Structure formats: structure tokens, C-alpha cells
């Protein structure tokens, strides 16, 4: 729309609005005669100057509607900057509070870009709902409430490096600060020691596997299996060894993020002790990518006990009732330079469960050939630096006939 006023010399002058050039009557007359090209050129110059002035005025009108922060108006209202939320991960649902009272209808939208400029509608990457479980839509109309702000939910569906939210309602427009929708990281698998035993003797060989669940589908990596002390047991892929302190095991997860390593053979090497710190246990290292990102968490420690090997040294397998013979107890792989007590008893010795009276054992033990003999004898052993040791002679006396069906001590 234009506004005009007439001057004394009959010229129309536009004030502030309109972009159509206007010639005075004298200019029109001069242009219509076509007698002087120089005059025509002057007329054209005047028209160009008027057009430039018109564009400048139009530009100034637009700038008048922009706030000092440079935010572009939406629906005829200058947007004010609001607080930006922290980055959101694809798949995450997050509560969000409207910027002001919802006594009137609010419109919630999201755009790709930087606040302060016209953005591109986000179209499916960030969506909104009044309910945590949806349904989620690109644009949300928040109905009026009695008073106060209202909470709604936003959910990220696809990654985008810079987005912002606009909230418009009568007389007000608010734009959030820019934030990013980041891609959801791959799930992190959890390793588990798969073993059906906790006790192993020195020299004994048992098997174990490592299972992984909840991992990244089709991920391939290497699981390192070890024992906390590096010397209590050894690991090998074959039952005959050689056995090492740790073993690297390839693993490939299936489409469900599950997988298992090959079976590993574990051999007892050195006895554990009650005061070991930390206690002996099998475990794994975290499986990481080249940049250090964890893909499989370490397995929870699987407690183990490695028993020293103790055996009787003797050259006899039978004893008569009343006869006395000697044996020695030999220990291998025990705690080095350590003094300990070993209980020596007949395997089937027991007490009566009905009357509480002891049942006479098949054999008894003493530290002297003449006794006294006991059904249970505590024998001290002092080990050397290799954990090897043996008792003094133990004397065994036959007490009753076992008729060959019961083992000797």
C-alpha cells in the first residue's frame, strides 16, 4: 500500500511504502517527446535511483521486525532465544517442559539448522507427543490448560548434527538453542565365564568357555581369558598344553548379539591360599575397538580354588587286624615356605547318626609304632620354596576287618 501527497508543482511523492517508481509530470512530458536522448538517459537514471530507494525502504521494514539477536520472526512474531536441551540419542525419549503458560494453544515444531534463521522441517527425525509412549508426530499442538506450563515428550528417530525446537502461541515465539541428535551407540556385550567347577587340583585339567550376551550384532573380536594371579592355573586350546597364563580367544557374535568362544583347557599349577589378595578367580579383559570404545564388558570374576596335591607314600596295600605299618604324606604345589597341618583319617570313618556313639574305624594313626593311636591325626608339614613337603612317618594300625570292600587311608 502506498501513501502520496501533492506538492505545489503538482508532483506526487510516496512516503514510506510501495516499490513502484513514480515520474513527475515534467519527466513524463520530457520522455514522451523523444527529442533529446540525453534527457531520456536522465529519466532512466532517476527511475533507477527511485527503485534503489524503494528496495532500501523495504529492507529496512524487514529488519525492523528482527530482534537484535537476529532471530527471524515466525507467524509475524519475533522469536526470542530459549534454553537448548542437551544432545539426545537416537531411540531416546525425553520429557520437555513448555516455555510458558499454556492457557492458550501451543504449537511445537522442530527444524534442522541453527536458531535465528529459517530452518528446514525435520520430518521424522525428532518427533513429539503428550504421552511418553506416543504416538509421536513431527508437529505437536499442546491444548490449553487451566494455568502453568505443560510437559510433553520428544523422541529422537534419526541422527542430525544441529536441530532446534520452536514453540509458538499467541504473541510469543520461542526458539531453543541448537542441539544434536546423535546416533545410538552399538550395544555393549557382557561376557560370562561358563564353567561347572570352582575347585581344581594341581595337575588336574578341566574346561571352560566364555559366553557373551547383549552385544553388537555380528561383532567380531578377541576375548582374553586369564586368572587374577597369572600363576595359579594355565590355559590351552588342547588338553596336553602347552599352558599359558592367559589366552586370546576369537569370538563372533550372531545377529542377536550372542556368541561363545571355543572350549579352553585349564590346568591347576599352584595352590591357592585362604589369604590370597585378591582371591583367585578366572576373568576376562574388556573387548575394545581400535579407538578404545568398549564392545564387550569384562566377565565377573569366577572364583576358583586350586588344591595342592597330597598323597600317601607306602609300599603296601593291605594290613591285618592288630598289625602296624608306616606311611608318609607328600604334598606338591602347596604354599611355599609354609607350615601347615593336614588331617589324616580313614575315608569311611564316621559316627553313628542314631545313638551318637562312634563306630570303630578300620584303621587308626599314630606318630609312634607303639601309639597312642587316633582315628584322626593332625600332621604338620613344612614346605620348601617350591611348595613341596612331606610328613614324618605315620604309623597305621589295623582295627577291624574291612573284607576288602573299603579303601585304605
Secondary structure by P-SEA (a helix, b strand, c coil): cccccccccbbbbbcccccbbbbcaaaaaaaaacccaaaaaaaaaaaaaaaaaaaaaaaaaaaaacccccccccccbbbbbccccccccccbbbbbbcccccccbbbbbbbccccccccccccccbbbccccccccccbbbbcccccccccbbbbbcbbbcbbbbbbbcccbbbbcccccccccccbbbbbbbccccccccccccbbbbbbbcccccbbbbbbbbbccccccbbbccccccccccbbbbbbbbcccccccccbbbbbbcbbbcccccccccccccbbbcccccccccccccbbbbbbcbbbbbcccccccccccbbbbbbbcccccccccccccccccccccccccccccccbbbccccccccccbbbbbbbbcccccccccbbbbbbccccccccccc
